Amino acid sequence: QVQLVESGGGLVQAGGSLRLSCAASARTFSGYAMAWFRQAPGKEREVVARISRSGGNTFYADSVKGRFTISRDNAKNSVYLQMNNLKPEDTAVYYCAASTGIGTPLRPSDYGYWGQGTQVTVSS
């Protein structure tokens, strides 16, 4: 069982930065692949970035490549999303998710544990 708590969302102007954090309560945090998803009003939930259990392998959606960086600290049971050069289209609720699946999980259905979400709003 894993509980995830996100923090760090807020309102920022276009071009600004935010850093999201996700704290996990898990005995073996390093046993989970972690990801950040986002969901904008009227849209489906989409993967933003994913990181492997060791942190050595990452994936980014094309829309955020070069602007967002996912990282994790297994000693602190935490995963982060550094978001730079934010755009209005990045506005969404951002969710932290954990997966015990093998391979490279990218679909929401691959993730069994979710945080409550944190709102990110980027003004133009």
All heavy atoms as an XYZ file, in Angstrom:
933
protein
N       0.848     -1.192      0.000
C       0.000      0.000      0.000
C       0.882      1.239      0.000
O       1.855      1.319      0.745
C      -0.903      0.009      1.233
C      -1.986      1.053      1.205
C      -3.119      0.694      0.254
O      -3.173     -0.422     -0.246
N      -3.999      1.635      0.009
N       0.537      2.181     -0.859
C       1.318      3.418     -0.984
C       0.375      4.600     -0.900
O      -0.660      4.632     -1.566
C       2.072      3.467     -2.323
C       2.876      4.751     -2.432
C       2.971      2.259     -2.479
N       0.735      5.560     -0.108
C       0.015      6.838     -0.084
C       0.917      7.909     -0.649
O       2.099      7.975     -0.299
C      -0.412      7.171      1.339
C      -1.496      6.249      1.865
C      -2.004      6.654      3.229
O      -1.265      7.200      4.041
N      -3.274      6.408      3.490
N       0.341      8.731     -1.514
C       1.112      9.763     -2.207
C       0.502     11.130     -1.919
O      -0.720     11.294     -2.013
C       1.105      9.502     -3.714
C       1.611      8.132     -4.165
C       1.339      7.920     -5.644
C       3.100      7.991     -3.864
N       1.355     12.083     -1.606
C       0.901     13.447     -1.318
C       1.723     14.427     -2.138
O       2.942     14.526     -1.946
C       1.018     13.769      0.179
C       0.549     15.205      0.434
C       0.207     12.790      1.016
N       1.043     15.148     -3.032
C       1.717     16.144     -3.866
C       1.708     17.505     -3.192
O       0.825     17.817     -2.391
C       1.033     16.284     -5.232
C       0.927     15.009     -6.042
C      -0.434     14.369     -5.932
O      -1.104     14.589     -4.907
O      -0.834     13.663     -6.873
N       2.674     18.313     -3.574
C       2.725     19.705     -3.136
C       3.500     20.507     -4.169
O       4.180     19.930     -5.026
C       3.388     19.822     -1.759
O       4.719     19.342     -1.800
N       3.367     21.830     -4.074
C       4.162     22.697     -4.933
C       3.422     23.356     -6.069
O       3.994     24.165     -6.803
N       2.139     23.031     -6.249
C       1.391     23.685     -7.315
C       1.105     25.129     -6.975
O       1.402     25.607     -5.876
N       0.540     25.838     -7.944
C       0.206     27.236     -7.706
C      -0.049     27.983     -8.990
O      -0.200     27.382    -10.058
N      -0.074     29.301     -8.871
C      -0.308     30.192    -10.009
C       1.023     30.837    -10.388
O       1.724     31.375     -9.524
C      -1.326     31.254     -9.625
C      -1.574     32.384    -10.630
C      -2.155     31.829    -11.918
C      -2.491     33.442    -10.021
N       1.343     30.776    -11.661
C       2.603     31.342    -12.136
C       2.379     31.964    -13.504
O       1.488     31.542    -14.257
C       3.703     30.253    -12.194
C       3.348     29.180    -13.204
C       5.068     30.847    -12.461
N       3.158     32.972    -13.824
C       3.058     33.595    -15.142
C       3.790     32.740    -16.181
O       4.721     31.991    -15.852
C       3.660     34.994    -15.109
C       2.822     36.002    -14.362
C       3.353     37.418    -14.515
O       4.557     37.629    -14.689
N       2.466     38.393    -14.452
N       3.376     32.890    -17.410
C       4.042     32.188    -18.506
C       5.538     32.520    -18.491
O       5.919     33.673    -18.267
C       3.432     32.587    -19.836
N       6.333     31.467    -18.695
C       7.781     31.623    -18.639
C       8.374     31.347    -17.267
O       9.598     31.239    -17.126
N       7.518     31.234    -16.284
C       7.979     30.988    -14.927
C       8.240     29.519    -14.652
O       8.140     28.675    -15.548
N       8.574     29.231    -13.402
C       8.928     27.866    -12.989
C       8.182     27.465    -11.729
O       7.820     28.312    -10.899
C      10.435     27.775    -12.721
O      11.186     28.046    -13.877
N       7.969     26.171    -11.611
C       7.433     25.567    -10.395
C       8.123     24.226    -10.187
O       8.540     23.588    -11.161
C       5.923     25.335    -10.493
C       4.978     26.515    -10.335
C       3.542     26.088    -10.631
C       5.074     27.126     -8.949
N       8.194     23.813     -8.940
C       8.716     22.484     -8.627
C       7.681     21.720     -7.825
O       7.319     22.149     -6.720
C      10.015     22.570     -7.836
C      10.694     21.218     -7.635
C      11.875     21.328     -6.712
N      12.712     20.139     -6.730
C      13.291     19.607     -5.654
N      13.115     20.168     -4.468
N      14.050     18.533     -5.768
N       7.201     20.646     -8.393
C       6.244     19.790     -7.698
C       7.001     18.703     -6.933
O       8.009     18.186     -7.413
C       5.282     19.141     -8.683
C       4.489     20.081     -9.595
C       3.519     19.268    -10.451
C       3.774     21.151     -8.807
N       6.482     18.373     -5.782
C       7.038     17.299     -4.968
C       5.949     16.287     -4.660
O       4.770     16.634     -4.556
C       7.597     17.841     -3.652
O       8.647     18.749     -3.875
N       6.364     15.050     -4.505
C       5.433     13.984     -4.148
C       6.106     13.128     -3.081
O       7.158     12.532     -3.349
C       5.083     13.144     -5.359
S       4.082     11.681     -5.017
N       5.496     13.100     -1.914
C       6.021     12.298     -0.809
C       5.238     10.999     -0.730
O       4.001     11.007     -0.729
C       5.901     13.074      0.496
N       5.954      9.897     -0.659
C       5.328      8.579     -0.640
C       5.544      7.885      0.695
O       6.631      7.966      1.270
C       5.899      7.717     -1.760
N       4.485      7.257      1.156
C       4.615      6.405      2.337
C       4.637      4.972      1.844
O       3.604      4.413      1.502
C       3.449      6.626      3.294
O       2.239      6.275      2.670
N       5.806      4.426      1.746
C       5.944      3.059      1.227
C       7.164      2.428      1.874
O       8.189      3.093      2.033
C       6.106      3.070     -0.288
N       7.047      1.159      2.179
C       8.184      0.462      2.776
C       9.353      0.386      1.816
O      10.510      0.562      2.193
C       7.771     -0.953      3.167
C       7.065     -1.054      4.489
C       6.896     -2.502      4.860
N       6.385     -2.664      6.199
C       6.205     -3.823      6.804
N       6.486     -4.934      6.151
N       5.734     -3.892      8.022
N       9.014      0.105      0.565
C      10.061     -0.061     -0.446
C       9.764      0.858     -1.620
O       9.336      0.412     -2.693
C      10.145     -1.513     -0.910
O       8.837     -1.932     -1.334
C      10.642     -2.412      0.191
N       9.975      2.136     -1.411
C       9.694      3.132     -2.449
C      10.442      2.823     -3.725
O       9.923      3.036     -4.817
C      10.069      4.518     -1.920
C       9.868      5.627     -2.906
C       8.589      5.978     -3.309
C      10.949      6.321     -3.429
C       8.388      7.015     -4.217
C      10.764      7.349     -4.328
C       9.484      7.699     -4.724
N      11.632      2.287     -3.598
C      12.446      1.995     -4.780
C      11.863      0.861     -5.615
O      12.348      0.594     -6.712
C      13.873      1.651     -4.358
O      13.880      0.515     -3.510
N      10.832      0.214     -5.105
C      10.182     -0.848     -5.856
C       9.105     -0.360     -6.800
O       8.483     -1.166     -7.495
N       8.903      0.947     -6.855
C       7.845      1.522     -7.678
C       8.415      2.414     -8.778
O       9.260      3.274     -8.505
C       6.896      2.366     -6.831
C       6.156      1.583     -5.775
C       6.728      1.367     -4.525
C       4.900      1.068     -6.030
C       6.056      0.641     -3.557
C       4.217      0.348     -5.068
C       4.799      0.140     -3.828
O       4.123     -0.574     -2.875
N       7.922      2.203     -9.987
C       8.126      3.207    -11.014
C       7.183      4.358    -10.689
O       6.067      4.140    -10.222
C       7.811      2.648    -12.395
N       7.636      5.571    -10.933
C       6.845      6.749    -10.587
C       6.599      7.612    -11.817
O       7.401      7.627    -12.755
C       7.579      7.576     -9.531
C       7.867      6.851     -8.227
S       6.371      6.355     -7.361
C       5.645      7.946     -6.989
N       5.497      8.314    -11.782
C       5.173      9.182    -12.910
C       4.380     10.388    -12.449
O       3.775     10.385    -11.374
C       4.374      8.415    -13.955
N       4.414     11.402    -13.273
C       3.533     12.556    -13.130
C       2.572     12.547    -14.309
O       2.987     12.430    -15.463
C       4.329     13.853    -13.118
C       5.105     14.070    -11.862
C       6.413     13.766    -11.631
C       4.618     14.653    -10.651
N       6.777     14.112    -10.354
C       5.688     14.677     -9.730
C       3.386     15.176    -10.253
C       5.555     15.182     -8.432
C       3.253     15.685     -8.964
C       4.342     15.681     -8.069
N       1.300     12.674    -14.007
C       0.256     12.831    -15.002
C      -0.372     14.214    -14.806
O      -0.215     14.832    -13.765
C      -0.828     11.763    -14.831
C      -0.412     10.389    -15.259
C       0.378      9.593    -14.445
C      -0.814      9.873    -16.484
C       0.765      8.316    -14.822
C      -0.445      8.600    -16.879
C       0.341      7.818    -16.048
N      -1.121     14.649    -15.801
C      -1.892     15.878    -15.650
C      -3.223     15.723    -16.371
O      -3.356     14.952    -17.309
C      -1.137     17.095    -16.172
C      -0.920     17.126    -17.678
C      -0.034     18.316    -18.048
N       0.205     18.398    -19.486
C       1.044     19.252    -20.056
N       1.736     20.111    -19.300
N       1.198     19.263    -21.362
N      -4.177     16.486    -15.878
C      -5.500     16.472    -16.491
C      -6.060     17.885    -16.497
O      -6.247     18.492    -15.434
C      -6.441     15.531    -15.748
C      -7.764     15.329    -16.437
C      -8.535     14.147    -15.890
O      -8.280     13.666    -14.784
N      -9.471     13.637    -16.671
N      -6.307     18.380    -17.692
C      -6.920     19.689    -17.873
C      -8.428     19.520    -17.995
O      -8.901     18.437    -18.376
C      -6.348     20.363    -19.117
N      -9.203     20.562    -17.717
C     -10.663     20.447    -17.810
C     -11.104     19.984    -19.188
O     -10.657     20.520    -20.209
C     -11.136     21.877    -17.525
C     -10.061     22.457    -16.684
C      -8.782     21.869    -17.203
N     -11.954     18.970    -19.224
C     -12.479     18.472    -20.481
C     -11.535     17.595    -21.272
O     -11.859     17.182    -22.387
N     -10.382     17.317    -20.701
C      -9.394     16.488    -21.406
C      -9.089     15.221    -20.617
O      -9.339     15.138    -19.414
C      -8.110     17.287    -21.649
C      -8.282     18.453    -22.593
C      -6.942     19.070    -22.948
C      -7.085     20.188    -23.969
N      -5.773     20.768    -24.358
N      -8.522     14.247    -21.318
C      -8.138     13.011    -20.659
C      -6.852     13.205    -19.865
O      -6.041     14.089    -20.161
C      -7.939     11.904    -21.700
C      -9.216     11.473    -22.405
C      -9.003     10.279    -23.304
O      -7.844      9.870    -23.484
O     -10.004      9.765    -23.826
N      -6.688     12.342    -18.876
C      -5.457     12.371    -18.105
C      -4.313     11.871    -18.992
O      -4.442     10.866    -19.677
C      -5.599     11.494    -16.865
C      -4.493     11.653    -15.854
C      -4.831     10.977    -14.544
N      -6.013     11.575    -13.914
C      -6.404     11.307    -12.670
N      -5.708     10.447    -11.925
N      -7.485     11.875    -12.173
N      -3.197     12.591    -18.961
C      -2.072     12.232    -19.814
C      -0.779     12.173    -19.013
O      -0.603     12.922    -18.038
C      -1.908     13.260    -20.949
C      -1.630     14.674    -20.484
C      -1.380     15.638    -21.629
O      -1.442     15.222    -22.802
O      -1.102     16.825    -21.346
N       0.113     11.294    -19.452
C       1.398     11.207    -18.783
C       2.254     12.406    -19.155
O       2.281     12.836    -20.314
C       2.110      9.878    -19.130
C       2.478      9.821    -20.600
C       3.315      9.658    -18.239
N       2.927     12.962    -18.179
C       3.845     14.077    -18.394
C       5.287     13.569    -18.391
O       6.076     13.875    -19.280
C       3.664     15.139    -17.296
C       4.714     16.238    -17.433
C       2.258     15.717    -17.335
N       5.613     12.774    -17.370
C       6.964     12.239    -17.240
C       6.916     10.992    -16.371
O       6.037     10.852    -15.511
C       7.903     13.266    -16.622
N       7.868     10.104    -16.610
C       7.959      8.858    -15.864
C       9.413      8.609    -15.530
O      10.313      8.974    -16.294
C       7.413      7.706    -16.687
C       7.473      6.355    -15.972
C       7.385      5.197    -16.970
N       8.421      5.220    -17.979
C       9.642      4.768    -17.803
N      10.014      4.273    -16.629
N      10.526      4.815    -18.792
N       9.643      7.973    -14.374
C      11.007      7.653    -13.966
C      11.046      6.231    -13.444
O      10.125      5.779    -12.752
C      11.519      8.672    -12.923
C      13.021      8.502    -12.669
C      10.714      8.597    -11.624
C      13.647      9.684    -11.938
N      12.108      5.529    -13.803
C      12.250      4.130    -13.390
C      12.576      4.024    -11.906
O      12.830      5.022    -11.227
C      13.366      3.473    -14.207
O      14.611      4.114    -13.962
N      12.585      2.800    -11.422
C      12.792      2.573     -9.999
C      14.125      3.120     -9.489
O      14.189      3.667     -8.398
C      12.694      1.067     -9.710
C      11.284      0.513     -9.875
C      11.272     -0.995    -10.020
N       9.909     -1.514    -10.056
C       9.103     -1.432    -11.118
N       9.523     -0.876    -12.229
N       7.890     -1.935    -11.055
N      15.149      2.967    -10.285
C      16.473      3.450     -9.874
C      16.689      4.920    -10.205
O      17.621      5.547     -9.697
C      17.551      2.637    -10.580
O      17.523      2.894    -11.965
N      15.844      5.446    -11.065
C      16.016      6.827    -11.522
C      16.867      6.944    -12.761
O      17.069      8.042    -13.287
N      17.340      5.824    -13.262
C      18.240      5.861    -14.394
C      17.575      5.973    -15.751
O      18.242      6.228    -16.761
N      16.280      5.788    -15.789
C      15.550      5.843    -17.061
C      14.361      6.770    -16.908
O      13.585      6.632    -15.960
C      15.084      4.445    -17.449
C      14.393      4.423    -18.792
O      13.220      4.774    -18.896
N      15.117      4.024    -19.814
N      14.241      7.698    -17.842
C      13.127      8.643    -17.783
C      12.426      8.736    -19.128
O      12.988      8.400    -20.179
C      13.591     10.057    -17.376
O      14.592     10.496    -18.305
C      14.157     10.070    -15.967
N      11.196      9.186    -19.085
C      10.390      9.430    -20.281
C       9.684     10.762    -20.109
O       9.247     11.101    -19.006
C       9.352      8.314    -20.444
C       8.287      8.653    -21.453
C       8.457      8.355    -22.784
C       7.115      9.295    -21.055
C       7.491      8.682    -23.720
C       6.134      9.622    -21.970
C       6.322      9.314    -23.309
N       9.580     11.494    -21.216
C       8.855     12.760    -21.201
C       7.891     12.830    -22.376
O       8.220     12.388    -23.490
C       9.816     13.945    -21.292
C      10.753     14.060    -20.117
C      12.022     13.501    -20.145
C      10.343     14.726    -18.962
C      12.861     13.597    -19.049
C      11.178     14.829    -17.866
C      12.437     14.254    -17.921
O      13.273     14.353    -16.831
N       6.739     13.389    -22.132
C       5.834     13.687    -23.223
C       6.491     14.732    -24.120
O       7.248     15.587    -23.641
C       4.509     14.214    -22.683
N       6.199     14.658    -25.402
C       6.815     15.595    -26.344
C       6.541     17.048    -25.961
O       7.375     17.930    -26.165
C       6.284     15.333    -27.761
C       6.857     14.060    -28.366
O       7.874     13.560    -27.855
O       6.267     13.572    -29.345
N       5.370     17.288    -25.408
C       4.964     18.659    -25.095
C       5.789     19.302    -23.979
O       5.764     20.526    -23.816
C       3.485     18.691    -24.714
O       3.241     17.836    -23.610
N       6.521     18.486    -23.209
C       7.273     19.042    -22.078
C       8.775     18.798    -22.184
O       9.541     19.265    -21.344
C       6.756     18.495    -20.725
C       5.255     18.705    -20.602
C       7.118     17.036    -20.534
N       9.196     18.084    -23.220
C      10.627     17.797    -23.381
C      11.438     19.076    -23.427
O      11.084     20.029    -24.109
C      10.862     16.995    -24.658
C      10.625     15.518    -24.521
C      10.918     14.799    -25.829
C      10.621     13.317    -25.714
N      10.812     12.611    -27.001
N      12.530     19.084    -22.683
C      13.398     20.251    -22.648
C      12.961     21.303    -21.653
O      13.707     22.258    -21.399
N      11.766     21.164    -21.094
C      11.270     22.152    -20.116
C      11.069     21.542    -18.731
O      11.254     22.232    -17.727
C       9.941     22.740    -20.604
C      10.022     23.453    -21.933
C       8.723     24.188    -22.258
N       7.577     23.281    -22.381
C       6.478     23.381    -21.651
N       6.353     24.320    -20.742
N       5.469     22.530    -21.853
N      10.663     20.281    -18.691
C      10.375     19.616    -17.416
C      11.455     18.572    -17.134
O      11.993     17.949    -18.049
C       9.029     18.899    -17.462
C       7.819     19.812    -17.498
C       7.931     21.173    -17.721
C       6.556     19.282    -17.305
C       6.811     21.996    -17.750
C       5.432     20.082    -17.328
C       5.559     21.443    -17.559
N      11.726     18.363    -15.845
C      12.674     17.335    -15.421
C      12.089     16.563    -14.249
O      11.690     17.168    -13.236
C      14.015     17.948    -14.989
O      14.566     18.702    -16.072
C      15.003     16.857    -14.603
N      12.024     15.247    -14.396
C      11.560     14.385    -13.313
C      12.776     13.802    -12.612
O      13.782     13.469    -13.245
C      10.626     13.269    -13.839
C       9.988     12.504    -12.679
C      11.355     12.333    -14.790
C       8.884     11.536    -13.117
N      12.690     13.702    -11.298
C      13.774     13.106    -10.519
C      13.173     12.435     -9.296
O      12.011     12.662     -8.957
C      14.799     14.157    -10.107
O      14.210     15.154     -9.291
N      13.978     11.621     -8.646
C      13.506     10.954     -7.442
C      14.655     10.818     -6.453
O      15.827     10.762     -6.832
C      12.901      9.586     -7.751
C      13.859      8.542     -8.251
C      13.119      7.301     -8.731
N      12.451      6.601     -7.619
C      11.496      5.696     -7.815
N      11.089      5.398     -9.037
N      10.948      5.082     -6.767
N      14.292     10.745     -5.186
C      15.248     10.520     -4.112
C      14.700      9.354     -3.298
O      13.790      9.536     -2.471
C      15.397     11.779     -3.258
C      16.483     11.638     -2.204
O      16.821     10.511     -1.832
O      16.981     12.680     -1.742
N      15.222      8.162     -3.550
C      14.685      6.973     -2.883
C      14.949      6.994     -1.380
O      14.207      6.385     -0.615
C      15.266      5.719     -3.517
C      14.665      5.430     -4.880
O      13.606      5.970     -5.231
N      15.329      4.601     -5.657
N      15.978      7.691     -0.958
C      16.255      7.794      0.473
C      15.218      8.648      1.189
O      14.994      8.479      2.388
C      17.649      8.383      0.693
N      14.578      9.546      0.425
C      13.560     10.426      1.005
C      12.152     10.037      0.578
O      11.198     10.766      0.874
C      13.835     11.878      0.604
C      15.120     12.447      1.172
C      15.293     13.907      0.800
C      16.563     14.479      1.419
N      16.748     15.907      1.072
N      12.034      8.911     -0.121
C      10.712      8.460     -0.589
C       9.973      9.565     -1.335
O       8.779      9.813     -1.103
C       9.847      7.979      0.584
C      10.179      6.582      1.032
O      11.250      6.058      0.715
N       9.295      5.953      1.783
N      10.686     10.226     -2.228
C      10.096     11.377     -2.903
C      10.419     11.381     -4.396
O      11.475     10.896     -4.813
C      10.592     12.674     -2.291
O      10.140     12.823     -0.954
N       9.503     11.960     -5.150
C       9.703     12.198     -6.571
C       9.355     13.653     -6.844
O       8.489     14.235     -6.180
C       8.861     11.225     -7.423
C       7.384     11.435     -7.198
C       9.219     11.351     -8.892
N      10.050     14.231     -7.821
C       9.914     15.663     -8.086
C       9.658     15.905     -9.568
O      10.020     15.097    -10.422
C      11.188     16.397     -7.670
C      11.640     16.072     -6.263
C      12.636     15.127     -6.039
C      11.058     16.689     -5.161
C      13.050     14.809     -4.759
C      11.460     16.382     -3.871
C      12.451     15.434     -3.677
O      12.848     15.119     -2.404
N       9.072     17.053     -9.851
C       8.918     17.503    -11.230
C       9.283     18.973    -11.278
O       8.547     19.823    -10.763
C       7.482     17.294    -11.733
C       7.271     17.609    -13.211
C       8.011     16.584    -14.091
C       5.791     17.621    -13.566
N      10.429     19.267    -11.858
C      10.857     20.646    -12.062
C      10.285     21.117    -13.390
O      10.548     20.514    -14.428
C      12.382     20.745    -12.076
C      12.905     22.140    -12.339
C      12.590     23.116    -11.221
O      12.727     22.779    -10.051
N      12.170     24.321    -11.584
N       9.523     22.186    -13.350
C       8.848     22.685    -14.539
C       9.352     24.095    -14.827
O       9.149     25.008    -14.011
C       7.336     22.697    -14.338
C       6.774     21.333    -13.926
S       4.969     21.309    -13.844
C       4.702     22.432    -12.473
N      10.012     24.252    -15.954
C      10.550     25.550    -16.372
C       9.856     26.022    -17.641
O       9.258     25.231    -18.365
C      12.053     25.439    -16.621
C      12.833     25.055    -15.384
O      12.448     25.402    -14.264
N      13.930     24.346    -15.572
N       9.974     27.318    -17.884
C       9.377     27.908    -19.084
C       7.920     27.459    -19.258
O       7.515     27.000    -20.323
C      10.202     27.538    -20.324
C       9.786     28.320    -21.553
O       9.198     29.395    -21.442
N      10.081     27.780    -22.720
N       7.163     27.619    -18.213
C       5.777     27.162    -18.231
C       4.943     27.943    -19.234
O       5.170     29.147    -19.454
C       5.177     27.273    -16.838
C       5.605     26.141    -15.887
C       5.415     26.549    -14.439
C       4.828     24.882    -16.202
N       3.979     27.243    -19.810
C       3.093     27.828    -20.814
C       1.646     27.707    -20.328
O       1.333     26.804    -19.536
C       3.253     27.084    -22.135
C       4.675     27.057    -22.669
C       4.765     26.227    -23.930
C       6.191     26.202    -24.464
N       6.300     25.387    -25.709
N       0.762     28.568    -20.824
C      -0.650     28.466    -20.412
C      -1.232     27.069    -20.654
O      -2.072     26.606    -19.873
C      -1.334     29.528    -21.270
C      -0.271     30.550    -21.496
C       0.998     29.765    -21.644
N      -0.773     26.402    -21.696
C      -1.296     25.056    -21.982
C      -0.824     24.003    -20.988
O      -1.267     22.852    -21.034
C      -0.946     24.623    -23.409
C       0.513     24.765    -23.768
C       0.813     26.072    -24.503
O       0.273     27.137    -24.105
O       1.610     26.014    -25.474
N       0.073     24.363    -20.083
C       0.477     23.451    -19.008
C      -0.509     23.489    -17.842
O      -0.378     22.694    -16.904
C       1.871     23.824    -18.491
C       2.962     23.604    -19.528
O       2.921     22.583    -20.236
O       3.856     24.472    -19.616
N      -1.465     24.385    -17.896
C      -2.453     24.486    -16.829
C      -3.248     23.193    -16.709
O      -3.828     22.715    -17.683
C      -3.408     25.662    -17.093
O      -2.661     26.884    -17.046
C      -4.531     25.705    -16.058
N      -3.249     22.626    -15.508
C      -3.923     21.341    -15.269
C      -3.782     20.971    -13.799
O      -3.026     21.622    -13.057
C      -3.319     20.239    -16.129
N      -4.487     19.929    -13.416
C      -4.224     19.288    -12.127
C      -3.152     18.232    -12.374
O      -3.292     17.404    -13.282
C      -5.480     18.645    -11.532
C      -5.147     17.936    -10.227
C      -6.564     19.699    -11.298
N      -2.101     18.282    -11.596
C      -0.984     17.348    -11.750
C      -1.061     16.286    -10.658
O      -1.226     16.603     -9.472
C       0.344     18.112    -11.662
C       0.655     18.858    -12.933
C      -0.081     19.978    -13.305
C       1.676     18.431    -13.784
C       0.182     20.660    -14.490
C       1.955     19.107    -14.969
C       1.204     20.210    -15.310
O       1.474     20.879    -16.491
N      -0.907     15.037    -11.089
C      -1.003     13.895    -10.188
C       0.302     13.115    -10.170
O       0.903     12.861    -11.220
C      -2.117     12.956    -10.639
C      -3.494     13.548    -10.632
C      -4.010     14.179    -11.751
C      -4.301     13.461     -9.500
C      -5.284     14.717    -11.753
C      -5.575     13.986     -9.487
C      -6.061     14.622    -10.626
O      -7.327     15.150    -10.614
N       0.665     12.683     -9.010
C       1.769     11.767     -8.819
C       1.183     10.349     -8.789
O       0.102     10.143     -8.225
C       2.445     12.109     -7.490
S       3.730     10.985     -6.958
N       1.882      9.392     -9.406
C       1.369      8.030     -9.454
C       2.501      7.026     -9.306
O       3.635      7.293     -9.716
C       0.628      7.793    -10.765
N       2.159      5.872     -8.742
C       3.149      4.815     -8.515
C       2.677      3.517     -9.151
O       1.489      3.189     -9.111
C       3.362      4.606     -7.011
N       3.642      2.795     -9.719
C       3.321      1.544    -10.396
C       4.277      0.442     -9.974
O       5.484      0.672     -9.851
C       3.411      1.731    -11.911
O       3.282      0.491    -12.588
N       3.710     -0.753     -9.789
C       4.547     -1.923     -9.521
C       4.763     -2.736    -10.794
O       5.412     -3.775    -10.760
C       3.899     -2.822     -8.457
O       2.594     -3.208     -8.917
C       3.768     -2.112     -7.127
N       4.211     -2.263    -11.905
C       4.300     -2.998    -13.150
C       5.710     -3.055    -13.702
O       6.553     -2.215    -13.387
N       5.942     -4.040    -14.545
C       7.252     -4.158    -15.170
C       7.269     -3.339    -16.463
O       6.249     -2.841    -16.908
C       7.588     -5.622    -15.485
C       6.530     -6.214    -16.447
C       7.658     -6.442    -14.207
C       6.858     -7.600    -16.927
N       8.426     -3.193    -17.029
C       8.533     -2.478    -18.280
C       8.504     -0.977    -18.066
O       9.027     -0.456    -17.078
N       7.861     -0.294    -19.009
C       7.838      1.171    -18.979
C       6.395      1.651    -18.975
O       5.853      2.040    -20.005
C       8.576      1.746    -20.189
O       7.991      1.205    -21.377
C      10.051      1.395    -20.153
N       5.746      1.587    -17.823
C       4.328      1.967    -17.764
C       4.098      3.438    -18.093
O       4.768      4.323    -17.550
C       3.952      1.665    -16.302
C       5.230      1.740    -15.553
C       6.285      1.250    -16.506
N       3.161      3.671    -19.007
C       2.853      5.034    -19.426
C       1.366      5.355    -19.399
O       1.000      6.523    -19.521
C       3.389      5.280    -20.842
C       4.907      5.251    -21.022
C       5.257      5.406    -22.499
C       5.575      6.342    -20.207
N       0.532      4.360    -19.230
C      -0.908      4.592    -19.247
C      -1.419      4.772    -17.826
O      -0.906      4.133    -16.900
C      -1.631      3.411    -19.903
C      -1.216      3.130    -21.320
C      -1.799      1.823    -21.797
N      -1.354      0.712    -20.954
C      -1.715     -0.533    -21.143
N      -2.561     -0.840    -22.119
N      -1.275     -1.500    -20.349
N      -2.448      5.585    -17.631
C      -3.022      5.714    -16.279
C      -3.401      4.370    -15.679
O      -3.233      4.160    -14.471
C      -4.247      6.600    -16.517
C      -3.894      7.420    -17.708
C      -3.095      6.500    -18.590
N      -3.862      3.448    -16.507
C      -4.295      2.145    -16.004
C      -3.129      1.298    -15.504
O      -3.336      0.295    -14.816
C      -5.068      1.380    -17.078
O      -4.265      1.192    -18.229
N      -1.906      1.682    -15.857
C      -0.721      0.964    -15.378
C      -0.361      1.325    -13.939
O       0.492      0.679    -13.342
C       0.483      1.293    -16.271
C       0.337      0.743    -17.682
O      -0.272     -0.337    -17.843
O       0.821      1.410    -18.620
N      -0.991      2.366    -13.427
C      -0.625      2.893    -12.105
C      -1.738      2.629    -11.100
O      -2.883      3.028    -11.318
C      -0.323      4.392    -12.202
C       0.981      4.642    -12.929
C       1.043      4.575    -14.322
C       2.156      4.875    -12.226
C       2.245      4.739    -14.987
C       3.359      5.053    -12.884
C       3.400      4.981    -14.262
O       4.596      5.154    -14.912
N      -1.372      1.972    -10.015
C      -2.369      1.584     -9.033
C      -2.517      2.529     -7.869
O      -3.473      2.411     -7.092
N      -1.594      3.475     -7.762
C      -1.617      4.400     -6.615
C      -1.508      5.825     -7.122
O      -0.651      6.126     -7.959
C      -0.468      4.083     -5.657
C      -0.479      2.655     -5.187
C       0.313      1.699     -5.799
C      -1.303      2.262     -4.140
C       0.300      0.380     -5.389
C      -1.329      0.945     -3.713
C      -0.531      0.014     -4.341
O      -0.557     -1.293     -3.916
N      -2.357      6.682     -6.561
C      -2.445      8.065     -7.014
C      -2.508      9.027     -5.840
O      -3.084      8.713     -4.799
C      -3.707      8.264     -7.868
C      -3.663      7.511     -9.146
C      -4.004      6.203     -9.353
C      -3.249      8.019    -10.420
N      -3.820      5.856    -10.672
C      -3.355      6.963    -11.351
C      -2.796      9.259    -10.863
C      -3.034      7.114    -12.692
C      -2.476      9.413    -12.197
C      -2.598      8.345    -13.102
N      -1.926     10.199     -6.051
C      -2.100     11.278     -5.094
C      -3.402     12.000     -5.353
O      -4.136     11.677     -6.292
N      -3.659     13.028     -4.547
C      -4.915     13.763     -4.662
C      -4.855     14.836     -5.740
O      -5.890     15.387     -6.123
C      -5.277     14.409     -3.313
C      -4.565     15.725     -2.998
C      -3.090     15.568     -2.669
O      -2.574     14.449     -2.530
N      -2.388     16.685     -2.521
N      -3.672     15.139     -6.214
C      -3.499     16.132     -7.269
C      -3.184     17.506     -6.718
O      -3.576     17.867     -5.603
N      -2.478     18.290     -7.519
C      -2.162     19.665     -7.165
C      -2.375     20.536     -8.404
O      -1.980     20.171     -9.509
C      -0.724     19.795     -6.624
O      -0.494     21.137     -6.173
C       0.323     19.428     -7.654
N      -3.031     21.669     -8.208
C      -3.395     22.533     -9.335
C      -2.196     23.385     -9.756
O      -1.555     24.027     -8.918
C      -4.551     23.444     -8.945
C      -4.962     24.443    -10.022
C      -5.633     23.788    -11.213
O      -6.525     22.947    -11.045
N      -5.214     24.161    -12.416
N      -1.948     23.389    -11.049
C      -0.961     24.290    -11.648
C      -1.697     25.174    -12.644
O      -2.361     24.677    -13.550
C       0.160     23.512    -12.357
C       1.054     24.463    -13.145
C       0.978     22.725    -11.340
N      -1.588     26.473    -12.450
C      -2.237     27.430    -13.337
C      -1.183     28.393    -13.877
O      -0.459     29.016    -13.097
C      -3.333     28.219    -12.610
O      -4.288     27.311    -12.061
C      -4.040     29.174    -13.566
N      -1.112     28.473    -15.202
C      -0.137     29.348    -15.853
C      -0.897     30.450    -16.576
O      -1.689     30.172    -17.480
C       0.744     28.570    -16.837
C       1.827     29.478    -17.414
C       1.375     27.362    -16.140
N      -0.653     31.674    -16.179
C      -1.344     32.801    -16.798
C      -0.511     33.359    -17.946
O       0.720     33.353    -17.908
C      -1.612     33.890    -15.766
O      -0.388     34.397    -15.260
N      -1.216     33.883    -18.947
C      -0.516     34.418    -20.125
C      -0.191     35.890    -19.952
O      -0.642     36.534    -19.028
C      -1.369     34.214    -21.362
O      -2.630     34.813    -21.191
